Amino acid sequence: MNGHIMLNDPLNHNPFDEEGLTLSGVADMGHVVEPGVIDTSHGTILYLEDVTVSFDGFRALNKLSLEIDSGELRCVIGPNGAGKTTMMDVITGKTSPDSGKVFLGQTLDLTRMNEPAIARVGIGRKFQKPTVFEQHPVWENLELAMKADKGWFATLRARLGRDAQAKIEQTLETIRLESDARRLAGELSHGQKQRLEIGMLLMQKPQLLLLDEPAAGMTDDETMELAALLNRLRGSCSMMVVEHDMEFVAALAGETGRVTVMAEGRVLAHGTLDEVKRDETVIESYLGR
């Protein structure tokens, strides 16, 4: 799996145990958080402030500040090397920042948690290349990814209850793969695999989905089908989509959705797609004339 989809820890540890961050420690940051509950009472699910990451003297992120509202679908665009993937690496615990704050909701300090812990508290990440269990049917892929108090091997062997079956059927309908439920995942087209992987993430009931260039390698029809899926998911979870395909971005952002433009490790511009496309600094550094 190469770490692309974070399945549940078979030992079912409390996500804070591995970091030495107890519930009392969380209380010191504000107030006690119920397990599995993200405090979005202020309307923000993700908060980055002055985040800096350096690699051998090169600043991949340069005092990056960004907020994502609860329930929002935010598109992030920018040239190669802008720091978009590094930003996602920081959010998911793959990379530790040199400085800055990264919070999920009001109380969860992501810089004090590792990758499995961050996945368990509600952040799902999809990489560019789809990663599915190709030798298993589509249905079993969703079953393996299900959020449950057991490991993936036990999940595969266990009999599904009614609620679990209903969840899988609902997800198949959402990702438009009902008729392919019994097909091997390896037989699916590229676009279908992308939708299946998103379905696997949905089985874990994420609060925040991070999607890194999900439309890469897709046909025009597959791209628009993916855009339709993400638009159907609006309101069920918050999403950050990093993408280069401007037609895909337009299909997601519409006329009023907020788009963030990154360059040289920081936010270059922010606004509706029409606003950022007319921004002179964005034209010069990314879109071209």
Secondary structure, DSSP 8 states (H G I E B T S, - for coil): -TTSS----TT---TTGGGT--HHHHHHHSS---TT----TTSEEEEEEEEEEEETTEEEEEEEEEEEETT-EEEEE--TTSSHHHHHHHHTTSS--SEEEEEETTTEEGGGS-HHHHHHTTEEEE-SS----TTSBHHHHHHHH---SS-HHHHHHS---HHHHHHHHHHHHHTT-GGGTTSBGGGS-HHHHHHHHHHHHHTT--SEEEEESTTTT--HHHHHHHHHHHHHTBTTBEEEEE---HHHHHHHHTTT-EEEEEETTEEEEEEEHHHHHT-HHHIIIII--
